[in-house]
Amino acid sequence: MIWRQDVECAAPADLKALQSEYLRKLIPYIYHNCPVYRQKLDAAKATPDKIKSIDDIKRLPFTTKEDMRDNYPFGLFCVGQDRINEIHVSSGTTGNPTLVGYTKDDLKLWGDVMARVLGCAGAVPGDTIQIAYGYGLFTGGLGFHYGALEMGLRIIPTSSGQTARQLKLMKDFNSKIIACTPSYVLYMAEEAKELGVDPAQGNWKIGIFGAEPWSEAMRREIEGIWNMLATDVYGLSEIIGPGVAQECHHKDGLHIFSDVFYPEVIDPKTGQEVPEGEDGELTITTLTKQGIPLLRYGTRDIVSIRYDKCRCGRTSPRISKIKGRTDDMIVVRGINVFPSQIEHVLVGIEGTQPHYQIIVDRQAHKLDEVEVLVEVEQRFFSDEIKRLNEIRDQIRREIENVLSIGVKVTLVEPKTIERSMGKSKRIIDKRAL
Amino acid sequence: MKITQISIFLENRKGRLYDVCSLLGANQVNIRALTIAETESFGVLRIVVDKSDLAIKLLRDNHFVANFTDVVAIEVPDKPGGLASILKVFSDNDVNIEYMYGFVEKFTDKALLVMRFEDADFAQQILAKHNIRVVAEKDIEGL
């Protein structure tokens, strides 16, 4: 169902008018309530009198995760702590954690966008949802909880873990919707088989999966094993938590709730918006949030965006699945290269598991050279040299198609690519830049 | 009758061939025939051993990529023109050989050659029709 027909299916001009109205209110609000932002806006000469419509958003300064960390804990708040009703903290591997605080209205907004997520995935009031995202400081569990309350679903707040109990509650309460990470639902399928339960006979019909990257191949696997519709949800705690964007049953991009979370796709090199359909960093402005509003916040997630109307009737723009992270981006001969693009190629070639490494090197007075090391897998190994060369050439051609630069592909023995914390080290940049 | 060859992916790095041979040697696996095909960056080692199931387990447990391949071991008269007489049969019958190599030792007065065919089943029909003797797995184990 479409939870908020008025905004989700609004005519583009009406949507733009609404976004402009919100932005005209937001900038003075931030300017007068947050000294840190005031300084930034003054420096960018983006004072409230200059911001008249949503098109003026380009004048606003960007905000980054570093800004949040530097101003920890309360520097970016626009309200006193007495008006904050809930606080979430995301784990930081270095330095300060990222803190988000919600006013009562922010929590209402969260419930509203999460109800839109649930509707977009196919939920209707009265359905039963099992929320197996973690409850607590992580935004996943409570975000779904508020949305389900708003919509009027029957909630089974299992939180994550205790798989045998998850499966029992699924059966006993006939829950139709499962919300958790995609890897956890696959793990639960394995556990189910161990317990003699056929996942295909399970009760879940709709899955809402997020909080980690997952591929189309993984979607097919989940849908096949569980006999369910597997949809992708997007969000990040800095913006609100889950509830920023969600796939409908057409699974053709994630509808971003742009009336409240205004998206731009920015080229990280130039700071300019990329043309529609091209890859860049998803940058979001929260148009109505009160506690910690964010201006042009760089999510570090690489997506493309499209503005055409979806078959489901929604006019809200759609973002692609996350294609990579800007943290990993390298620039080779003027081209942005994301390891995830290469990973995508490798997953697409049958039987190839992505254990790979990208080595960028520059000989004196020469062009940058890219070499991709790919670990040979049992499944595509052949005793014939010509077959191995064919696979190598196929990988090379497909990577070159995607990146538009020449690369060298070298097949290496398994377990020879250095792994740190279970993940391979993706890029070695030997250039002296 | 087909026999089992083990093919192993090796990078062109110092000591990799030694690693394979010492692993097999330490576990009493005897190599009966061997060849290496190489490119500029990697090679494929192909071996016939007396205990192939054990060998492939050892290799995979030690993170080598290794597969079984069906090959045919053929007795070839050990005299001038011996191999040519066999190859003529294949040529006349449009049987393609992917690659071939010799055994380390022989157990009759004939030489033993390992041959990898594009279509091993068809090759065997031709071999049977022309009474060319092939060697069975148990013969290899007994070598």
Interface residues (C-beta under 8 A of the other chain):
Chain A: V376 E377 Q378 F381 S382 D383 E384 I385 L388 N389 T410 L411 V412 E413 P414 K415 T416
Chain B: Q5 S7 F9 L10 E11 R16 A37 T39 S41 F42 V44 R46 R60 H63 F64 V65 A66 N67 T69 E98 Y99 R116
